[in-house]
Amino acid sequence: METLVRQGKIIYVGSSNFAGWHIATANQEARKRSFMGLVSEQSKYSLARERSNWKCCRVPGNTGWG
């Protein structure tokens, strides 16, 4: 992925259905490499079930993300 960023083929990276600790770990690794890290999260959501992965909601406040 770092090669694609250097080539200008991607600018921003997001995640889909990551657990909160995955988001935190990914952003820590990106920071170590002087990369921006994840800029968005798309969680599973269904109006019928009205349930989302709320564990991700705690990540921004605890890690400075967002």
C-alpha positions as a LaTeX table, in Angstrom:
\begin{tabular}{lrrr}
\hline
Residue & $x$ (\AA) & $y$ (\AA) & $z$ (\AA) \\
\hline
Met1 & 0.00 & 0.00 & 0.00 \\
Glu2 & 2.89 & 2.37 & 0.73 \\
Thr3 & 3.97 & 2.01 & $-2.90$ \\
Leu4 & 0.50 & 3.05 & $-4.11$ \\
Val5 & 0.62 & 6.14 & $-1.89$ \\
Arg6 & 4.07 & 7.09 & $-3.21$ \\
Gln7 & 2.80 & 6.67 & $-6.78$ \\
Gly8 & $-0.16$ & 8.96 & $-6.04$ \\
Lys9 & $-2.71$ & 6.25 & $-6.84$ \\
Ile10 & $-4.35$ & 6.53 & $-3.43$ \\
Ile11 & $-4.51$ & 9.48 & $-1.06$ \\
Tyr12 & $-6.80$ & 8.42 & 1.78 \\
Val13 & $-7.33$ & 4.99 & 3.32 \\
Gly14 & $-10.37$ & 3.83 & 5.25 \\
Ser15 & $-11.44$ & 0.58 & 6.84 \\
Ser16 & $-14.57$ & $-1.51$ & 6.79 \\
Asn17 & $-15.85$ & $-3.50$ & 9.78 \\
Phe18 & $-12.60$ & $-3.26$ & 11.76 \\
Ala19 & $-12.69$ & $-3.80$ & 15.49 \\
Gly20 & $-11.70$ & $-0.79$ & 17.55 \\
Trp21 & $-8.33$ & $-2.27$ & 18.46 \\
His22 & $-7.60$ & $-2.94$ & 14.76 \\
Ile23 & $-8.18$ & 0.74 & 13.98 \\
Ala24 & $-5.93$ & 1.85 & 16.83 \\
Thr25 & $-3.17$ & $-0.60$ & 15.82 \\
Ala26 & $-3.36$ & 0.41 & 12.14 \\
Asn27 & $-3.08$ & 4.09 & 13.02 \\
Gln28 & $-0.14$ & 3.50 & 15.36 \\
Glu29 & 1.71 & 1.59 & 12.63 \\
Ala30 & 0.96 & 4.33 & 10.10 \\
Arg31 & 2.24 & 6.99 & 12.50 \\
Lys32 & 5.50 & 5.04 & 12.97 \\
Arg33 & 6.00 & 5.16 & 9.19 \\
Ser34 & 5.02 & 8.84 & 8.89 \\
Phe35 & 1.80 & 8.01 & 7.04 \\
Met36 & $-1.60$ & 9.56 & 7.63 \\
Gly37 & $-3.33$ & 6.32 & 8.66 \\
Leu38 & $-7.02$ & 5.52 & 8.42 \\
Val39 & $-9.33$ & 8.46 & 7.82 \\
Ser40 & $-12.72$ & 6.69 & 7.94 \\
Glu41 & $-14.51$ & 3.58 & 9.17 \\
Gln42 & $-17.50$ & 1.94 & 7.54 \\
Ser43 & $-19.24$ & $-0.34$ & 10.03 \\
Lys44 & $-21.96$ & $-2.88$ & 9.38 \\
Tyr45 & $-25.34$ & $-1.30$ & 9.92 \\
Ser46 & $-28.86$ & $-2.45$ & 9.24 \\
Leu47 & $-32.01$ & $-0.40$ & 9.77 \\
Ala48 & $-33.83$ & $-3.67$ & 10.44 \\
Arg49 & $-31.44$ & $-4.61$ & 13.24 \\
Glu50 & $-30.46$ & $-1.05$ & 14.28 \\
Arg51 & $-27.12$ & $-2.30$ & 15.45 \\
Ser52 & $-23.61$ & $-1.20$ & 14.61 \\
Asn53 & $-20.15$ & $-1.94$ & 15.89 \\
Trp54 & $-20.23$ & 0.56 & 18.76 \\
Lys55 & $-16.76$ & $-0.50$ & 19.94 \\
Cys56 & $-15.36$ & 1.66 & 17.14 \\
Cys57 & $-17.07$ & 4.72 & 18.56 \\
Arg58 & $-14.73$ & 4.76 & 21.57 \\
Val59 & $-11.58$ & 4.73 & 19.45 \\
Pro60 & $-11.59$ & 8.43 & 18.40 \\
Gly61 & $-11.72$ & 9.73 & 21.95 \\
Asn62 & $-9.18$ & 7.28 & 23.28 \\
Thr63 & $-6.61$ & 7.63 & 20.51 \\
Gly64 & $-7.05$ & 11.16 & 19.18 \\
Trp65 & $-8.45$ & 9.80 & 15.90 \\
Gly66 & $-11.20$ & 11.83 & 14.28 \\
\hline
\end{tabular}
